[in-house]
């Protein structure tokens, strides 16, 4: 079963904050966000979506770190030549 837009938002916000209650509140769930968060995290399809998003997020972070490291390595020889 496909996730609803609100459920997808919950997953995205959860991946950002790692806080289920805050993610439920930001996604627009009612006053009892802690209950909504518990119910959402109990569902297999929600946990799978979060897992998939976390994997993508981790890959993006590693790629960004690699780009920063590559640019630092590329700048180092130029700085040494200037000395």
C-alpha positions in Angstrom: 0.0 0.0 0.0 1.4 3.4 -1.0 2.0 5.9 1.7 -0.1 9.1 1.9 1.6 12.4 1.6 1.3 13.1 5.3 3.0 9.8 6.0 5.8 10.6 3.6 6.3 13.9 5.3 6.5 12.2 8.7 9.2 9.9 7.2 11.2 12.8 5.8 11.0 14.8 9.0 11.9 11.8 11.1 15.1 11.2 8.9 16.1 14.9 9.5 15.5 15.0 13.2 15.5 11.4 14.4 12.7 12.5 16.7 9.3 10.8 16.0 7.2 13.2 18.1 8.6 16.3 16.4 8.3 14.7 13.0 4.7 13.9 13.6 4.0 17.4 14.7 5.8 18.9 11.6 3.9 16.5 9.3 0.6 17.9 10.6 -0.6 15.2 13.0 -2.9 16.3 15.8 -2.3 17.2 19.4 -1.4 13.8 20.5 1.7 13.6 18.3 3.4 11.0 20.6 0.6 8.6 19.9 0.6 9.2 16.2 4.4 8.8 16.2 4.2 5.4 18.0 1.5 4.2 15.6 3.4 5.3 12.5 6.6 3.7 13.6 4.8 0.4 14.3 3.9 0.1 10.7 6.3 -1.9 8.5 5.8 0.3 5.4 6.7 3.4 7.4 9.8 1.8 8.8 10.8 0.7 5.3 10.3 4.2 3.9 12.4 5.6 6.7 15.1 3.0 6.1 15.2 3.8 2.4 15.4 7.6 3.1 18.1 7.2 5.7 20.2 5.1 3.2 19.8 7.8 0.5 20.6 10.5 3.0 23.7 8.7 4.2 24.9 8.2 0.6 24.5 12.0 -0.1 26.4 12.8 3.1 29.3 10.5 2.1 29.3 11.9 -1.4 29.5 15.5 0.0 32.3 14.5 2.3 34.2 13.0 -0.5 33.8 16.1 -2.6 35.1 18.3 0.2 38.1 16.0 0.7 38.8 15.9 -3.0 38.7 19.7 -3.2 41.0 20.0 -0.1 43.5 17.6 -1.7 43.4 19.5 -5.0 44.0 22.8 -3.2 46.9 21.5 -1.1 49.4 21.2 -4.0 48.5 24.7 -5.3 49.2 26.1 -1.8 52.5 24.2 -1.5 53.6 25.6 -5.0 52.8 29.1 -3.9 55.2 28.9 -0.9 
